[in-house]
């Protein structure tokens, strides 16, 4: 469940008005009161809390994990509940969702929070839900900070709430003395200053023309690790294919950035990292390929006649069954100490990437190194295309796509130094990459369907598979005709970005 809430703090001794007075003229409200006792779990160094996540057991609703999703005037978090009567042993599913934050560190109880809550369910004048106001008097205790007491108000917004009604409730709360407290949670207040230290993967500073190569390495690794950590729980939930996609992109981007930065990195450190990223990225890729393939085949099935459509859907279900099997293998890997150790190494690398010892602590100016970092991946792409025969094999075009992606990532990494021309060149390469990606998807889809047809004893299913294969072949041919023009445009933008005086593309 997605939780959208605004947080407020009340001065000691001040109370909210009665609901009838607070919400006069806005609709109706129902009120009940409850006492809650919650035990929060975290690592010794509070990795969950510092990262915006929480794992708790509460007397009235059992185990809950909250995961950060966005920041701003309203806190948006994903909230997931788990069965389990044992208040001392978190369920494995809950622990899995916070593993990207805890990694190899064990979690243990860190604080107890007692809350007297007055719940006010708010509906507008059309009897539509607006949200719930939780008027909480809180007492908390933790070993590191002692006992604290405070008065907090939370306004959890209903999904279908009218924005104007939401704004009116917030205005009434403010007028009643509730002061915005956007970034603090109950547990962070109870744990004190140590809970408000930066997260393990803190945002890196933006690059400028005075940046050094170690600044670039830190930025690249921080962005990739943050993306992987953010989408790790989404992958584990298994409900949103975008989570798998983004986690896979994160591993690919990290591998590509480590390769781009190879001239300045300690290879004894970076190459084993790339190997481990290839391992988990490969498992993510199998699941992601299943998502793409099922969607692609389902889309093509809609072009068939009704009688054939039903047979085509059986092909989709077979793909989905294989995808579910691949998901199980992926989750087993993500629950392993090997994966947790990889996350630990990535987090440490984002804090302090290991550069070659002869670079004097990364003091080399990035503006002098940026073009050189892009040259090697560009040369590999250019040479790959020059070697293509008149009619390239599908595997050849797939290699071109991978090379184009590496150059794109390299250009995006140094774009803050090289400026807008590098951004435009990266966009051109992204278009080339997308075209060749669609081509590869069509290749894989056709091969998968052909394999299914060969295994099937049903003549009609085999016939439908044959028709779909022809459709994919037609799509593939069109994409083959499109990509050379996109390559020429990418080539021109690259030359402009790097500069003919810096790099001559003979």
C-alpha positions as CSV (number, residue, x, y, z in Angstrom):
1,X,0.0,0.0,0.0
2,X,1.3,3.5,-0.9
3,X,1.2,5.8,2.1
4,X,1.0,9.6,1.4
5,X,1.2,11.7,4.5
6,X,2.0,15.1,5.8
7,X,3.6,15.3,9.2
8,X,3.2,18.0,11.9
9,X,4.5,18.7,15.3
10,X,2.6,20.4,18.1
11,X,4.1,22.6,20.8
12,X,4.0,21.0,24.3
13,X,0.7,21.5,26.0
14,X,-1.2,22.6,22.9
15,X,-4.0,20.4,21.6
16,X,-6.0,20.1,18.4
17,X,-9.6,21.4,18.5
18,X,-12.4,18.9,18.6
19,X,-13.0,17.4,15.2
20,X,-16.4,19.1,14.8
21,X,-14.7,22.5,15.3
22,X,-11.5,21.7,13.4
23,X,-13.4,20.5,10.3
24,X,-16.5,22.7,10.5
25,X,-18.2,23.1,7.1
26,X,-16.0,20.6,5.4
27,X,-17.9,17.4,5.7
28,X,-18.1,14.8,8.5
29,X,-15.7,13.0,10.7
30,X,-15.6,9.9,12.8
31,X,-13.3,9.5,15.8
32,X,-11.9,6.6,17.8
33,X,-8.9,6.2,20.1
34,X,-6.3,3.5,20.5
35,X,-3.2,2.8,22.5
36,X,-0.3,1.3,20.5
37,X,3.1,-0.1,21.5
38,X,5.7,-0.5,18.7
39,X,9.1,-2.0,18.7
40,X,11.4,-0.8,16.0
41,X,14.3,-2.9,14.6
42,X,17.4,-1.6,12.9
43,X,21.1,-2.3,12.6
44,X,23.6,-1.0,15.2
45,X,24.4,2.0,13.1
46,X,20.8,2.6,12.2
47,X,21.1,2.0,8.5
48,X,17.3,1.6,8.0
49,X,16.3,4.8,9.8
50,X,19.0,6.8,8.1
51,X,17.9,5.5,4.8
52,X,14.3,6.4,5.3
53,X,13.1,2.8,5.9
54,X,11.6,1.2,9.0
55,X,10.9,-2.3,10.3
56,X,8.5,-2.5,13.3
57,X,6.2,-4.7,15.3
58,X,3.1,-3.0,16.6
59,X,0.6,-4.3,19.1
60,X,-2.4,-3.6,16.9
61,X,-1.3,-4.6,13.4
62,X,1.8,-6.8,13.6
63,X,4.8,-6.4,11.4
64,X,5.2,-3.5,9.0
65,X,7.9,-2.4,6.6
66,X,8.0,1.2,5.3
67,X,10.2,2.0,2.3
68,X,11.1,5.5,1.1
69,X,9.7,6.6,-2.3
70,X,9.8,10.3,-2.6
71,X,10.4,13.5,-0.6
72,X,8.9,17.0,-0.7
73,X,6.0,18.6,1.1
74,X,4.4,15.2,1.5
75,X,6.2,12.0,2.5
76,X,5.4,9.2,0.2
77,X,6.3,5.7,1.3
78,X,5.4,2.1,0.5
79,X,3.9,0.3,3.5
80,X,3.8,-3.5,3.6
81,X,2.3,-5.6,6.3
82,X,3.3,-9.2,7.3
83,X,1.7,-11.9,9.4
84,X,3.6,-13.1,12.4
85,X,2.7,-13.2,16.1
86,X,6.3,-13.4,17.3
87,X,7.2,-9.8,18.3
88,X,10.9,-10.8,18.7
89,X,11.6,-12.4,15.3
90,X,10.9,-10.5,12.1
91,X,9.4,-12.5,9.3
92,X,11.9,-13.5,6.5
93,X,9.8,-11.7,3.9
94,X,10.1,-8.5,5.9
95,X,13.8,-8.9,6.5
96,X,14.2,-9.4,2.7
97,X,12.6,-6.0,2.0
98,X,15.2,-4.1,4.1
99,X,18.2,-6.2,3.1
100,X,19.5,-3.6,0.7
101,X,19.7,-1.2,3.6
102,X,21.0,-3.6,6.3
103,X,23.1,-5.8,4.0
104,X,25.4,-8.0,6.1
105,X,24.5,-6.3,9.4
106,X,21.9,-8.0,11.7
107,X,18.9,-6.1,12.8
108,X,17.8,-6.0,16.4
109,X,15.4,-4.0,18.6
110,X,16.5,-0.4,18.9
111,X,13.6,1.5,20.4
112,X,10.1,1.1,21.9
113,X,7.4,3.6,21.1
114,X,4.1,4.0,23.0
115,X,1.4,6.1,21.3
116,X,-2.0,7.3,22.4
117,X,-3.7,7.9,19.1
118,X,-6.9,9.8,18.3
119,X,-7.9,8.7,14.8
120,X,-10.1,11.1,12.8
121,X,-11.5,9.8,9.6
122,X,-12.3,12.8,7.3
123,X,-14.9,12.8,4.5
124,X,-15.9,15.7,2.3
125,X,-19.4,17.2,1.8
126,X,-20.0,14.6,-0.9
127,X,-19.1,11.8,1.6
128,X,-15.9,11.0,-0.3
129,X,-12.8,10.0,1.8
130,X,-10.3,12.7,2.3
131,X,-7.9,11.0,4.7
132,X,-7.1,10.1,8.3
133,X,-5.8,12.6,10.9
134,X,-3.7,10.7,13.5
135,X,-3.4,12.9,16.6
136,X,-0.6,11.2,18.5
137,X,0.9,11.7,22.0
138,X,4.1,9.7,21.8
139,X,6.5,8.4,24.5
140,X,9.6,6.6,23.2
141,X,12.8,5.1,24.7
142,X,16.0,3.9,23.2
143,X,19.3,2.9,24.7
144,X,21.3,5.6,23.0
145,X,19.0,8.6,23.6
146,X,16.9,7.9,26.7
147,X,13.2,8.7,27.0
148,X,11.4,11.3,24.9
149,X,7.9,12.6,24.7
150,X,6.3,14.7,21.9
151,X,3.0,15.4,20.3
152,X,2.8,14.6,16.6
153,X,0.0,14.9,14.0
154,X,-0.1,12.9,10.8
155,X,-2.5,13.5,7.9
156,X,-2.6,10.4,5.7
157,X,-4.3,11.2,2.4
158,X,-6.8,8.9,0.8
159,X,-5.9,7.8,-2.8
160,X,-9.1,9.2,-4.2
161,X,-9.1,12.4,-2.2
162,X,-10.0,15.7,-3.8
163,X,-6.8,17.9,-3.7
164,X,-8.8,21.0,-2.7
165,X,-10.2,19.1,0.3
166,X,-6.7,17.9,1.2
167,X,-5.4,21.5,1.0
168,X,-8.2,22.7,3.3
169,X,-7.5,20.1,5.9
170,X,-3.8,21.0,5.9
171,X,-4.7,24.7,6.2
172,X,-7.0,24.0,9.2
173,X,-4.3,21.9,10.9
174,X,-1.8,24.7,10.4
175,X,-4.2,27.3,11.8
176,X,-4.7,25.1,14.9
177,X,-0.9,25.2,15.6
178,X,0.4,22.1,13.8
179,X,3.8,23.0,12.4
180,X,5.1,21.1,9.3
181,X,7.7,18.5,10.2
182,X,8.3,17.0,6.8
183,X,11.4,14.9,7.2
184,X,11.2,13.4,10.7
185,X,9.5,10.1,11.7
186,X,8.6,8.9,15.1
187,X,11.5,6.6,15.3
188,X,14.0,9.2,14.2
189,X,12.8,11.5,17.0
190,X,13.1,8.8,19.5
191,X,16.6,7.7,18.4
192,X,17.9,11.2,18.3
193,X,20.7,12.8,16.3
194,X,22.4,9.6,15.3
195,X,19.3,8.6,13.3
196,X,19.5,11.8,11.3
197,X,23.0,11.3,10.1
198,X,23.3,10.9,6.3
199,X,22.2,7.6,4.7
200,X,24.9,5.1,3.6
201,X,24.4,6.2,0.0
202,X,24.2,10.0,0.3
203,X,23.7,12.1,-2.8
204,X,27.0,13.0,-4.5
205,X,27.8,16.6,-5.3
206,X,27.1,17.8,-8.8
207,X,30.1,18.1,-11.1
208,X,31.4,21.3,-12.6
209,X,34.4,22.3,-14.7
210,X,36.6,22.2,-11.6
211,X,35.7,18.6,-10.7
212,X,38.3,15.9,-10.4
213,X,38.2,12.4,-11.7
214,X,37.5,11.0,-8.2
215,X,34.4,13.2,-8.1
216,X,33.2,11.6,-11.3
217,X,33.8,8.1,-10.0
218,X,32.0,8.9,-6.8
219,X,29.0,10.4,-8.7
220,X,28.7,7.5,-11.1
221,X,28.8,4.9,-8.3
222,X,26.5,6.8,-6.0
223,X,23.8,7.1,-8.7
224,X,24.0,3.5,-9.6
225,X,24.0,2.1,-6.1
226,X,21.2,4.4,-5.0
227,X,19.1,3.1,-8.0
228,X,19.8,-0.5,-7.1
229,X,19.0,-0.1,-3.4
230,X,15.8,1.8,-4.2
231,X,14.5,-0.9,-6.5
232,X,15.8,-4.0,-4.6
233,X,12.6,-4.2,-2.5
234,X,10.4,-3.7,-5.6
235,X,12.1,-6.7,-7.2
236,X,11.4,-8.8,-4.1
237,X,7.7,-7.8,-4.0
238,X,7.4,-9.2,-7.6
239,X,4.4,-7.1,-8.5
240,X,5.9,-4.3,-10.6
241,X,8.0,-5.2,-13.6
242,X,9.5,-1.7,-13.6
243,X,11.4,-2.6,-10.4
244,X,13.2,-5.4,-12.2
245,X,13.9,-3.1,-15.2
246,X,15.4,-0.4,-13.0
247,X,17.5,-2.8,-11.0
248,X,18.8,-4.3,-14.2
249,X,19.6,-0.8,-15.6
250,X,21.4,0.0,-12.3
251,X,23.7,-3.1,-12.6
252,X,24.4,-2.4,-16.3
253,X,25.1,1.2,-15.7
254,X,27.5,0.4,-12.9
255,X,29.3,-2.1,-15.0
256,X,29.5,0.3,-17.9
257,X,30.7,3.2,-15.6
258,X,33.4,1.0,-14.1
259,X,34.6,0.1,-17.5
260,X,34.6,3.8,-18.7
261,X,36.5,4.7,-15.6
262,X,38.9,1.7,-15.9
263,X,41.9,4.0,-16.9
264,X,41.7,5.8,-13.5
265,X,40.5,3.0,-11.2
266,X,42.4,0.4,-9.3
267,X,41.5,-2.6,-11.5
268,X,42.2,-5.2,-8.7
269,X,39.2,-3.5,-7.0
270,X,37.0,-2.6,-9.9
271,X,37.1,-5.7,-12.1
272,X,35.9,-8.1,-9.4
273,X,33.0,-5.7,-8.8
274,X,32.2,-5.8,-12.5
275,X,32.2,-9.6,-12.4
276,X,29.7,-9.7,-9.5
277,X,27.5,-7.1,-11.2
278,X,27.5,-9.3,-14.3
279,X,26.3,-12.2,-12.1
280,X,23.3,-10.5,-10.5
281,X,22.6,-8.4,-13.6
282,X,22.4,-11.6,-15.6
283,X,19.7,-13.0,-13.3
284,X,17.8,-9.8,-13.4
285,X,18.1,-9.8,-17.2
286,X,16.4,-13.2,-17.5
287,X,13.4,-12.0,-15.5
288,X,13.3,-8.7,-17.4
289,X,13.5,-10.5,-20.7
290,X,10.5,-12.6,-19.6
291,X,8.5,-9.4,-18.9
292,X,9.4,-7.9,-22.2
293,X,8.7,-11.0,-24.2
294,X,5.3,-11.7,-22.5
295,X,4.3,-8.1,-23.2
296,X,5.5,-8.2,-26.8
297,X,3.8,-11.5,-27.6
298,X,0.6,-10.4,-26.0
299,X,0.6,-7.2,-28.1
300,X,1.1,-9.2,-31.3
301,X,-1.6,-11.7,-30.2
302,X,-4.1,-8.8,-30.3
303,X,-3.5,-8.5,-34.0
304,X,-4.8,-12.1,-34.7
305,X,-8.3,-13.3,-35.3
306,X,-10.3,-14.3,-32.3
307,X,-9.9,-18.0,-32.7
308,X,-6.1,-17.6,-33.1
309,X,-5.9,-15.2,-30.2
310,X,-6.8,-17.8,-27.6
311,X,-4.0,-20.1,-28.8
312,X,-1.5,-17.2,-28.8
313,X,-2.4,-16.5,-25.1
314,X,-1.2,-20.0,-24.3
315,X,2.2,-18.9,-25.6
316,X,2.1,-15.9,-23.3
317,X,1.3,-18.1,-20.3
318,X,4.2,-20.4,-21.1
319,X,6.5,-17.4,-21.1
320,X,5.1,-16.2,-17.8
321,X,5.6,-19.6,-16.3
322,X,9.3,-19.5,-17.3
323,X,9.5,-15.9,-15.9
324,X,8.1,-17.1,-12.5
325,X,10.8,-19.8,-12.4
326,X,13.5,-17.2,-13.2
327,X,12.1,-14.9,-10.5
328,X,12.6,-17.7,-7.9
329,X,16.2,-18.2,-8.9
330,X,16.7,-14.4,-8.7
331,X,15.2,-14.1,-5.3
332,X,17.3,-17.0,-4.0
333,X,20.4,-15.1,-5.2
334,X,19.2,-11.8,-3.7
335,X,18.8,-13.5,-0.3
336,X,22.3,-14.9,-0.4
337,X,25.3,-13.6,1.6
338,X,27.1,-13.1,-1.8
339,X,24.6,-10.5,-2.9
340,X,24.6,-8.7,0.5
341,X,28.4,-8.6,0.3
342,X,28.2,-7.1,-3.2
343,X,25.9,-4.4,-1.9
344,X,28.4,-3.7,0.9
345,X,31.3,-3.3,-1.5
346,X,29.2,-1.1,-3.8
347,X,28.2,1.2,-0.9
348,X,31.8,1.4,0.3
349,X,32.9,2.2,-3.3
350,X,30.4,4.9,-3.7
351,X,31.8,6.6,-0.5
352,X,35.4,6.2,-1.5
353,X,36.2,4.7,-5.0
354,X,39.6,3.2,-5.3
355,X,41.7,5.0,-7.9
356,X,45.1,4.1,-9.2
357,X,47.8,4.9,-6.7
358,X,49.7,7.1,-9.2
359,X,46.7,9.5,-9.5
360,X,47.6,11.2,-6.2
361,X,44.2,10.8,-4.6
362,X,42.3,11.6,-7.8
363,X,43.6,15.2,-8.1
364,X,43.6,15.1,-11.9
365,X,41.2,17.7,-13.4
366,X,38.2,16.1,-15.0
367,X,38.0,18.6,-17.8
368,X,41.3,17.3,-19.1
369,X,40.3,13.7,-18.8
370,X,36.7,13.7,-19.9
371,X,37.2,13.4,-23.6
372,X,39.8,10.6,-23.1
373,X,37.3,8.6,-21.0
374,X,34.8,8.6,-23.9
375,X,37.3,7.8,-26.6
376,X,37.8,4.1,-25.9
377,X,34.1,3.1,-25.8
378,X,33.5,5.3,-28.9
379,X,36.4,3.6,-30.8
380,X,35.0,0.2,-29.9
381,X,31.6,1.2,-31.2
382,X,33.0,2.7,-34.4
383,X,35.2,-0.3,-35.1
384,X,32.4,-2.7,-34.5
385,X,30.2,-0.9,-37.1
386,X,33.1,-0.7,-39.6
387,X,33.6,-4.5,-39.4
388,X,29.9,-5.2,-40.2
389,X,29.2,-7.1,-43.4
390,X,26.6,-5.7,-45.9
391,X,23.9,-7.8,-44.2
392,X,24.8,-8.0,-40.5
393,X,23.8,-11.0,-38.4
394,X,21.3,-10.4,-35.7
395,X,24.1,-11.1,-33.1
396,X,26.2,-8.4,-34.8
397,X,23.5,-5.7,-34.3
398,X,23.1,-6.8,-30.8
399,X,26.8,-6.1,-30.2
400,X,26.4,-2.7,-31.8
401,X,23.6,-1.9,-29.4
402,X,25.7,-2.9,-26.4
403,X,28.6,-0.7,-27.6
404,X,26.3,2.2,-28.3
405,X,25.0,2.0,-24.7
406,X,28.5,2.1,-23.3
407,X,29.3,5.3,-25.2
408,X,25.9,6.8,-24.2
409,X,26.6,6.1,-20.5
410,X,30.1,7.5,-20.8
411,X,28.8,10.7,-22.4
412,X,26.1,11.1,-19.8
413,X,28.8,10.7,-17.1
414,X,31.0,13.5,-18.4
415,X,28.2,15.7,-19.8
416,X,28.4,18.1,-16.8
417,X,32.0,18.9,-18.0
418,X,31.5,18.7,-21.8
419,X,28.2,20.5,-21.7
420,X,25.1,20.3,-23.9
421,X,26.7,18.9,-27.0
422,X,27.5,15.7,-25.0
423,X,23.9,15.6,-23.8
424,X,22.7,15.8,-27.4
425,X,25.1,13.1,-28.5
426,X,23.9,10.8,-25.6
427,X,20.3,11.3,-26.7
428,X,21.1,10.4,-30.3
429,X,22.9,7.2,-29.1
430,X,19.9,6.4,-26.8
431,X,17.6,6.5,-29.9
432,X,20.0,4.2,-31.8
433,X,20.1,1.9,-28.7
434,X,16.3,1.8,-28.5
435,X,16.0,0.9,-32.2
436,X,18.5,-1.9,-31.9
437,X,16.9,-3.0,-28.6
438,X,13.5,-3.3,-30.3
439,X,15.3,-5.3,-33.0
440,X,16.8,-7.7,-30.4
441,X,13.4,-8.1,-28.7
442,X,11.9,-9.1,-32.0
443,X,14.7,-11.6,-32.5
444,X,14.3,-13.2,-29.1
445,X,10.5,-13.2,-29.4
446,X,10.6,-15.0,-32.7
447,X,13.1,-17.6,-31.4
448,X,11.0,-18.2,-28.3
449,X,7.8,-18.7,-30.3
450,X,9.5,-21.0,-32.8
451,X,10.8,-23.1,-30.0
452,X,7.3,-23.3,-28.5
453,X,5.9,-24.3,-31.9
454,X,8.4,-27.1,-32.2
455,X,7.5,-28.5,-28.8
456,X,3.7,-28.3,-29.4
457,X,1.7,-31.2,-30.7
458,X,-1.2,-28.9,-31.6
459,X,-1.3,-28.0,-35.3
460,X,-3.3,-24.8,-34.7
461,X,-0.9,-23.6,-32.0
462,X,2.0,-24.2,-34.4
463,X,0.2,-22.3,-37.2
464,X,-0.5,-19.3,-34.9
465,X,3.2,-19.3,-33.8
466,X,4.2,-19.3,-37.4
467,X,2.0,-16.3,-38.2
468,X,3.4,-14.4,-35.2
469,X,6.9,-15.2,-36.2
470,X,6.3,-13.6,-39.6
471,X,5.0,-10.5,-37.9
472,X,8.2,-10.2,-35.9
473,X,10.3,-10.8,-39.0
474,X,8.5,-7.8,-40.7
475,X,9.1,-5.6,-37.7
476,X,12.7,-6.7,-37.6
477,X,13.3,-5.8,-41.2
478,X,11.9,-2.3,-40.7
479,X,14.2,-1.8,-37.7
480,X,17.2,-3.0,-39.8
481,X,16.4,-0.3,-42.3
482,X,16.2,2.5,-39.6
483,X,19.3,2.1,-37.6
484,X,22.0,3.2,-40.2
485,X,20.5,6.7,-40.4
486,X,20.4,6.9,-36.6
487,X,24.1,5.9,-36.5
488,X,25.1,8.7,-38.9
489,X,23.2,11.3,-36.7
490,X,24.9,9.9,-33.6
491,X,28.3,10.1,-35.3
492,X,27.8,13.8,-36.2
493,X,26.7,14.7,-32.7
494,X,29.6,12.9,-31.1
495,X,32.1,14.7,-33.3
496,X,30.5,18.0,-32.3
497,X,30.5,17.0,-28.6
498,X,34.1,15.9,-28.4
499,X,35.5,18.4,-31.0
500,X,37.4,17.6,-34.1
501,X,40.6,19.1,-32.6
502,X,40.4,16.7,-29.7
503,X,39.3,13.5,-31.4
504,X,39.6,12.9,-35.2
505,X,37.1,10.2,-36.3
506,X,38.8,9.0,-39.4
